[in-house]
Amino acid sequence: MLSSSLEKFITEKALNLAAYKAEHVSAPVSLHANENPYPPSPELLNELRESLEMLELNRYPDPDGHKLKARLSERLDTAPENLVLGNGSDELIQLLMQVFCNPGDRIAFPDPTFSMYSIIARGLGVEPYPLELNDQWDFEAPENFELWKKERVKIVFFSYPNNPTGNCFSADEIQKVLDNFDGIIVLDEAYYDFARKSFIEKLKEYPNLILLRSLSKIGLAGFRVGYGIADPCIISHINKMRLPYNLNSVSQFMAERLLARFSTVEDQVNLLLKERERLNTQLMNTEGITPYPSDSNFILFKTAGDGTTLHQRLLSDGVLIRNLIGHPRLKDCLRVTVGTPEQNDQFISFLTKKVSE
């Protein structure tokens, strides 16, 4: 059977879906995926080697991640019943839509933002309802939330700080949503460690609030560990949808031990915050480049010329950053992850040379 004839079996929503483009290009200076440029500590890697003998890799992992949840509970000062573990926070985003949305319902999100909200929604037959950000990339709550109700908005997602713009939205504007929206509100705090701003203290007051976090940005991107914090009622329904054994044994072990040795992560984050300020200053001083303020581990900047051409020129010199050409408001915008001092110096050196050509 020809592959073209197989399309008659494929659902319309799958045929019409544009896949997320995760770049996996080998480049000497890789600053495109918002990863921690520093590897896990030697002590943590030694623990990993030693663990491989005792983890019983021929057995299924703990389906509920008891040890990891206990460590998170201690760190977050919350009960294990308020936690759910995911294979990255992407899995949790999908589970939330499965729990709270029927086909034809809508999810709202500031726009531009993390593209997986829209991609996951469309794959589930849920309609995206983008909320245009203002010229400062900030969110402005509607004066009347009745429109959201009429449009069947069941969940509103806030990337906080927002990817790809890098900023935290106005807390006052989000508070208006908490006070007025009769639906599920998700604060996706994947970049929390770089912003150190959170709505976690609001969880008890607003049982319809859910927080998502990730360990991918602070050192374990290769292990795909995310977690959600919410009311136990919400957690119980997510667990009905969650596939069994969704987080493998090695990922659970590494996440628990990373949290146990978190001072190393904090030292790395502090270095990256200093580098973020230095990198931002250098971008501001580069002709033809306009950086936007960032609360995260990356910086969005606009180019005076063609962004795609600049992106390709940098790649030809071995520097990979993120091209955001897919969004109409991000035309000629690029996003660079904050790297090590050496990586940042290389990036700025090549950038300065390329924009002057």
C-alpha positions as CSV (number, residue, x, y, z in Angstrom):
1,M,0.0,0.0,0.0
2,L,1.4,3.4,-1.0
3,S,2.0,5.8,1.9
4,S,-0.2,8.4,0.1
5,S,-3.2,6.0,0.2
6,L,-2.7,5.6,4.0
7,E,-3.8,9.2,4.5
8,K,-7.5,8.1,4.2
9,F,-7.1,6.4,7.6
10,I,-5.6,9.4,9.3
11,T,-7.9,11.9,11.2
12,E,-8.4,15.3,9.8
13,K,-6.9,16.9,13.0
14,A,-3.7,14.9,12.5
15,L,-3.5,15.7,8.8
16,N,-3.9,19.4,9.5
17,L,-1.4,19.6,12.4
18,A,1.9,21.2,12.0
19,A,4.5,19.4,14.1
20,Y,6.7,21.1,16.7
21,K,10.2,21.6,15.1
22,A,12.8,20.5,17.7
23,E,16.1,21.4,16.2
24,H,18.8,18.8,16.7
25,V,21.7,20.2,14.8
26,S,25.2,19.5,16.0
27,A,26.9,22.8,16.6
28,P,30.0,23.7,18.6
29,V,28.1,26.4,20.4
30,S,24.5,25.3,21.0
31,L,22.4,28.1,22.5
32,H,18.9,27.3,21.1
33,A,17.0,25.0,23.5
34,N,17.1,26.9,26.8
35,E,19.1,24.1,28.5
36,N,21.6,24.5,31.4
37,P,25.0,24.7,29.7
38,Y,26.6,23.1,32.8
39,P,26.6,19.3,33.1
40,P,25.5,17.5,36.3
41,S,28.1,17.6,39.1
42,P,30.7,14.8,39.2
43,E,29.2,13.7,42.5
44,L,25.8,13.3,40.9
45,L,27.2,11.4,38.0
46,N,29.0,9.1,40.4
47,E,25.7,8.4,42.1
48,L,24.2,7.6,38.7
49,R,26.9,5.1,37.9
50,E,26.5,3.4,41.3
51,S,22.7,3.4,41.1
52,L,22.6,1.4,37.8
53,E,23.4,-1.8,39.8
54,M,20.7,-1.3,42.4
55,L,17.8,0.2,40.3
56,E,16.7,-3.2,38.9
57,L,16.3,-2.0,35.4
58,N,14.6,-5.2,34.5
59,R,11.7,-4.1,36.7
60,Y,9.1,-1.4,36.1
61,P,9.7,1.9,37.8
62,D,7.8,3.1,40.9
63,P,4.4,4.1,39.2
64,D,3.9,6.9,41.7
65,G,7.5,8.1,42.2
66,H,7.3,8.0,46.0
67,K,10.9,9.0,46.7
68,L,10.9,11.9,44.2
69,K,7.5,13.1,45.5
70,A,8.8,13.0,49.1
71,R,11.8,15.1,48.1
72,L,9.6,17.6,46.2
73,S,7.2,17.7,49.1
74,E,10.0,18.6,51.5
75,R,11.3,21.3,49.2
76,L,8.0,22.8,48.3
77,D,6.4,22.4,51.7
78,T,3.4,20.6,50.3
79,A,1.8,17.2,50.6
80,P,2.6,14.3,48.1
81,E,-1.2,14.3,47.3
82,N,-0.7,17.7,45.8
83,L,1.9,16.5,43.3
84,V,1.9,14.7,39.9
85,L,5.0,13.6,38.0
86,G,5.3,13.9,34.2
87,N,7.6,12.9,31.4
88,G,8.5,16.5,31.1
89,S,5.8,19.2,31.7
90,D,4.6,18.7,28.1
91,E,3.0,15.4,29.2
92,L,1.2,17.3,32.0
93,I,0.0,19.9,29.6
94,Q,-1.6,17.2,27.5
95,L,-3.1,15.4,30.5
96,L,-4.7,18.7,31.7
97,M,-6.4,19.1,28.3
98,Q,-7.6,15.5,28.4
99,V,-9.1,16.0,31.9
100,F,-10.7,19.3,31.4
101,C,-11.6,19.7,27.7
102,N,-14.0,18.0,25.4
103,P,-13.5,18.2,21.6
104,G,-14.6,21.7,20.5
105,D,-13.7,23.3,23.8
106,R,-11.0,26.0,23.8
107,I,-7.8,26.7,25.7
108,A,-6.6,30.3,26.0
109,F,-3.0,31.6,26.2
110,P,-1.2,34.8,25.7
111,D,0.3,35.0,22.2
112,P,3.1,34.6,21.3
113,T,4.0,31.9,23.8
114,F,5.1,28.3,24.0
115,S,3.8,26.7,20.8
116,M,3.1,23.3,22.4
117,Y,-0.1,24.6,24.0
118,S,-1.6,25.1,20.6
119,I,-0.1,21.9,19.1
120,I,-1.3,19.6,21.9
121,A,-4.7,21.3,21.8
122,R,-5.2,20.7,18.1
123,G,-4.1,17.1,18.4
124,L,-6.9,16.6,20.9
125,G,-9.6,18.4,19.0
126,V,-9.4,21.4,21.3
127,E,-9.4,24.8,19.7
128,P,-6.6,27.4,20.6
129,Y,-7.9,30.8,21.8
130,P,-4.8,33.2,21.6
131,L,-4.8,36.4,23.6
132,E,-2.6,39.0,21.9
133,L,0.1,40.5,24.1
134,N,0.7,44.2,24.1
135,D,3.8,45.9,22.6
136,Q,5.7,45.3,25.8
137,W,4.9,41.6,25.5
138,D,2.7,41.9,28.6
139,F,-0.7,40.3,29.2
140,E,-3.8,42.5,29.7
141,A,-6.8,40.8,31.3
142,P,-10.2,41.4,29.6
143,E,-12.7,43.7,31.3
144,N,-15.4,41.1,30.9
145,F,-14.8,37.4,31.2
146,E,-18.2,36.5,29.8
147,L,-16.6,36.3,26.3
148,W,-14.3,33.5,27.5
149,K,-17.3,31.6,28.8
150,K,-19.2,32.1,25.5
151,E,-16.2,30.9,23.6
152,R,-16.0,27.7,25.7
153,V,-12.6,28.5,27.2
154,K,-11.9,25.8,29.8
155,I,-8.3,26.4,30.6
156,V,-6.0,29.4,30.4
157,F,-2.3,28.8,30.3
158,F,0.3,31.3,31.3
159,S,4.0,30.6,30.6
160,Y,5.6,32.4,33.5
161,P,8.2,33.6,32.5
162,N,6.9,33.5,29.0
163,N,8.7,31.6,26.3
164,P,9.8,33.0,23.9
165,T,9.6,36.6,25.1
166,G,11.4,35.9,28.4
167,N,9.3,38.2,30.7
168,C,7.0,37.6,33.6
169,F,3.5,38.9,32.9
170,S,2.0,41.5,35.2
171,A,1.0,39.7,38.5
172,D,-1.9,42.1,38.9
173,E,-3.3,41.1,35.5
174,I,-3.0,37.4,36.3
175,Q,-4.7,38.1,39.6
176,K,-7.7,39.5,37.7
177,V,-7.9,36.1,36.0
178,L,-7.7,34.3,39.3
179,D,-10.5,36.4,40.7
180,N,-12.8,36.3,37.7
181,F,-12.3,33.3,35.4
182,D,-14.5,30.4,36.1
183,G,-12.2,27.7,34.7
184,I,-8.8,26.1,35.2
185,I,-5.8,28.4,35.4
186,V,-2.3,27.0,34.7
187,L,0.9,28.8,35.6
188,D,3.6,27.1,33.6
189,E,6.6,28.0,35.8
190,A,9.2,26.0,33.8
191,Y,11.7,28.8,34.1
192,Y,10.9,29.6,37.8
193,D,14.5,29.1,39.0
194,F,15.7,32.1,36.8
195,A,12.8,34.4,37.7
196,R,12.2,33.4,41.3
197,K,8.7,34.6,40.9
198,S,5.8,32.2,41.6
199,F,2.1,31.9,42.3
200,I,2.6,28.9,44.6
201,E,1.3,30.8,47.6
202,K,-2.0,31.2,45.8
203,L,-2.7,27.5,45.5
204,K,-4.7,27.1,48.7
205,E,-6.8,30.2,48.0
206,Y,-7.6,29.2,44.4
207,P,-8.3,25.4,44.0
208,N,-8.7,25.9,40.2
209,L,-5.0,27.0,40.0
210,I,-2.4,24.5,38.8
211,L,1.4,25.1,38.7
212,L,3.7,23.3,36.4
213,R,7.5,23.1,36.8
214,S,10.4,21.3,35.1
215,L,13.9,20.1,35.8
216,S,14.8,20.3,32.1
217,K,16.0,24.0,32.3
218,I,18.2,23.4,35.4
219,G,20.3,20.4,34.3
220,L,18.2,17.3,33.5
221,A,16.8,18.0,30.0
222,G,17.9,14.5,28.9
223,F,15.9,12.9,31.6
224,R,12.5,14.6,30.9
225,V,11.1,15.3,34.4
226,G,8.3,17.7,35.1
227,Y,5.8,18.0,37.9
228,G,2.5,19.6,38.7
229,I,1.3,21.1,41.9
230,A,-2.5,21.3,42.5
231,D,-5.5,20.5,44.6
232,P,-5.7,16.7,45.4
233,C,-9.0,16.5,43.5
234,I,-7.3,17.7,40.3
235,I,-4.3,15.4,40.9
236,S,-6.6,12.4,41.3
237,H,-8.3,13.0,38.0
238,I,-4.9,13.6,36.2
239,N,-3.8,10.3,37.5
240,K,-6.8,8.6,35.9
241,M,-5.5,9.8,32.5
242,R,-1.8,9.4,33.2
243,L,-0.2,6.3,31.6
244,P,1.3,3.9,34.1
245,Y,5.0,4.0,34.6
246,N,5.3,7.3,32.8
247,L,8.6,8.3,34.4
248,N,11.4,5.8,34.2
249,S,13.5,4.6,37.1
250,V,16.7,6.5,36.1
251,S,14.9,9.8,35.6
252,Q,13.2,9.4,39.0
253,F,16.5,8.7,40.7
254,M,18.4,11.5,39.0
255,A,15.7,14.0,39.8
256,E,15.6,13.0,43.5
257,R,19.3,13.2,43.8
258,L,19.5,16.6,41.9
259,L,17.1,18.0,44.4
260,A,19.1,16.5,47.3
261,R,22.2,18.3,45.9
262,F,20.4,21.5,44.9
263,S,23.1,23.9,46.1
264,T,25.1,22.9,43.0
265,V,22.1,23.9,40.8
266,E,21.7,27.2,42.7
267,D,25.4,28.0,42.1
268,Q,24.9,27.3,38.4
269,V,21.8,29.4,38.2
270,N,23.5,32.3,39.9
271,L,26.3,32.2,37.3
272,L,23.7,32.2,34.5
273,L,21.9,35.2,36.0
274,K,25.2,37.1,36.0
275,E,25.8,36.0,32.5
276,R,22.3,37.0,31.4
277,E,22.9,40.6,32.5
278,R,26.3,40.7,30.8
279,L,24.9,39.2,27.6
280,N,22.0,41.6,27.6
281,T,24.4,44.5,27.9
282,Q,26.5,43.2,25.0
283,L,23.4,42.8,22.9
284,M,22.3,46.3,23.7
285,N,25.7,47.6,22.5
286,T,25.6,45.6,19.3
287,E,24.5,47.7,16.3
288,G,21.2,46.6,14.7
289,I,20.2,44.4,17.7
290,T,17.4,45.2,20.1
291,P,17.1,42.8,23.1
292,Y,14.0,42.5,25.2
293,P,14.1,42.3,29.0
294,S,14.3,38.7,30.3
295,D,13.4,37.0,33.6
296,S,14.5,33.6,32.2
297,N,17.7,31.8,31.0
298,F,17.3,33.2,27.4
299,I,17.0,36.5,25.7
300,L,14.8,37.4,22.8
301,F,16.2,40.0,20.4
302,K,15.1,41.7,17.2
303,T,17.4,42.3,14.3
304,A,17.5,45.3,12.0
305,G,18.0,43.0,9.0
306,D,16.7,39.6,8.0
307,G,16.6,37.3,11.0
308,T,16.7,34.1,9.0
309,T,19.8,35.2,7.1
310,L,21.6,36.1,10.4
311,H,20.5,32.8,11.9
312,Q,22.0,30.9,9.0
313,R,25.2,32.9,9.1
314,L,25.7,32.2,12.7
315,L,25.0,28.5,12.2
316,S,27.7,28.4,9.4
317,D,30.2,29.6,12.1
318,G,29.0,26.9,14.5
319,V,26.6,28.9,16.6
320,L,23.1,27.6,16.9
321,I,20.3,29.9,18.3
322,R,16.6,29.8,17.8
323,N,14.9,31.3,14.8
324,L,11.3,32.4,15.6
325,I,10.2,33.2,12.0
326,G,7.1,31.0,12.4
327,H,5.2,33.7,14.4
328,P,4.1,36.9,12.5
329,R,4.9,39.1,15.5
330,L,8.4,37.6,15.8
331,K,9.5,38.3,12.3
332,D,13.3,38.9,12.4
333,C,13.4,37.9,16.1
334,L,15.9,35.4,17.4
335,R,16.3,33.8,20.8
336,V,19.6,32.9,22.4
337,T,20.0,30.8,25.5
338,V,22.4,32.1,28.1
339,G,25.4,29.9,28.0
340,T,28.8,29.7,29.8
341,P,31.0,32.9,29.6
342,E,33.0,31.3,26.9
343,Q,29.9,30.4,24.8
344,N,28.5,33.8,25.2
345,D,31.7,35.5,24.2
346,Q,31.8,33.3,21.1
347,F,28.2,34.1,20.2
348,I,28.7,37.9,20.6
349,S,31.9,37.8,18.7
350,F,30.3,36.0,15.7
351,L,27.1,38.1,16.0
352,T,29.0,41.4,15.9
353,K,30.9,40.2,12.8
354,K,27.8,39.0,11.0
355,V,25.6,42.0,11.6
356,S,28.3,44.3,10.2
357,E,28.6,42.3,7.0
